Amino acid sequence: MTTTTRPALPKLLSRLAFAVAVVVQVLALYWPRVDLPGDGVPGTDKAAHVLIFAAVMATGLLAGIPGRWLALGLAAHAALSELIQHVVLPERSGDPLDLVADLAGIALGWYVITYVRRHSTTPPPS
């Protein structure tokens, strides 16, 4: 009888969630500007940046990516994305406060997963 090694379902789902979060992040950062409901509400753009980066950080940690490397990569992407928006995408503009919101999202995502893992009654999936 042959056995195949495959990731457990929770690990597979966490990797899928990470992939979806990355796709959403890339679309949100580089898609041509469109008017969305709530655009006139102050802080909506910054909240979106926080949530998008928090989602990628959290799902990446759940997928097993080492936190320091993930945070470093996301921070570099945050800075690069603002530069690309400012220089390359005429319908977008780079904003240093977006970078601050991105970094806050990275910290939030890491904090939430760390908190949940520390206070979880079940061991994390291996």
Helices and strands as residue ranges (DSSP letters): H 9-30, H 44-62, H 67-87, H 96-119
